[in-house]
């Protein structure tokens, strides 16, 4: 690697690579923080699928999909069953309930903001119609 004239933290060994990462398998919130896991859940929302179908639909390598499925299974977001040589995964909707309940707390705020936006848009529409009538 060519010298760029600048040191990075990695160059001076400040990073401690043996430090444990935060567990992603502690709860549904941590598990769905990863975008690829959310994508897997979206596919499984349409119905159960074998791993190979998930790999094909998501365009991800099979080992990566399996890793994410393991995390999702450990927190109870997906369930698996054997069908011959295949492993079929399905969404476990009840495990999404804590996330749903948390997001639902924001519903009133969103509704209020959308109502205000509707009012502003209506006013702008009336102003625009009034200006076109004046011409």
N, C-alpha and C positions, 0 to 999 in steps of 0.2 A: 504494500500500500504506500502511496506517495505521501510525503510529508506536506501538510497543508499549512503549517506554521501555527496551528492552534491545538491546544490540548483539550481533550474531552474528559469527562468524569471517568469514562472507561479506561482512558490512557493512564490516568494516575491512580487507578485501582480504588476509587472511592466506593464503587458499587459493591455490595455484598451479595453475590449470586446465590448464597446458601440460605438467605432469608426466606422463610416460608411465605407462600402467597396466601391471601385470604381464601378461605374455602368457598367454592362456588356451589357446593352441594348442601348448604345449610338450610336453605328455604327456597320457595318458588321465586321470590323477588331476585335473589342472587342468580338463580338459574336462568331466568329470562332476561337478565341484563345483557347477555351475549346475543348479538343479532342473528347468528346462525341458528341458535336454539329457538329463537322466536320464529324463524323461517320454517324450521322443522315442525313446530306446533301448528303453524298456519296450514301446512300441507296435511298434517294429521287431523285437522279440524274437518276436512272433507271426508274422512273415513280412515280406517286402518290400512296400513301399507307395510310391505316387506322392506327391509333395509335397501335392497337393490333399487326399488322404486324411488325411495327417498334420495339415494345417491344420484339417480338419473334426473329427477325433478329439480334438485338443488344444484347440480353441477359441482359437487364437492367430492373429494376422495372418500372412499368407503371407510378407511380408518378414522377420519375426522368425524364423519357422520356417526359412526359407532361410539366414539368418545362422547359426543354431545348427547346421544341417546342414553348412554350410561348415566350421565349427570341428571338428565331429565327423569330417568327411571328412579334414581336414588332419592329425589325429592318428591316423587309420586306424581309427576305431571304426565308421564306416559306409563303404559303397561305393555308387557310383551307376552306373546304366547308362541309356542312352537307349532309349526305346520310342516311336518316332514323335515326337510333340511333348512327350511326358511324360518326366520324369526319375524313375526308380524307384530308391529307396534300400533298402538292406538292411544288417543288422547284420553287422559283422565280429567275430565272437566271439573270435578269437585275440588281438585287440588289448586285450581285457578281461583277459587272463591276468595282467598285473602287478597289477591291482587284486584279482583273485581270490586270487593268491598272498599278497598282503599281508593280506587279510581272513582267509584260512585260518590265518594265524599266531595269530589270536585264538580259533579254534575250540575249542582245548583249554580255555582259560579259560572260555568260555561253557558248555561241557559240564560243567565242574566246578561252576560257579555254578548251573546248572539242576539238577544232581544234589543240591546242598545245598538248593535250593528245594523239590525233591520230598520230601526228608527232613523239612524243616520242615512242609510241608503234610500229610505223613503223620502226624507227631506231633500237629498241631492237630486232624486228623480223629479220631485215637484219643482225644484229650482230650475232644473234643465228644461222641463216642459214649459215653465213660465218664461224662460229666456227665448225659447223657440217660438212662443206665441207673440213675443214683442217684436220679432223680426218680420 
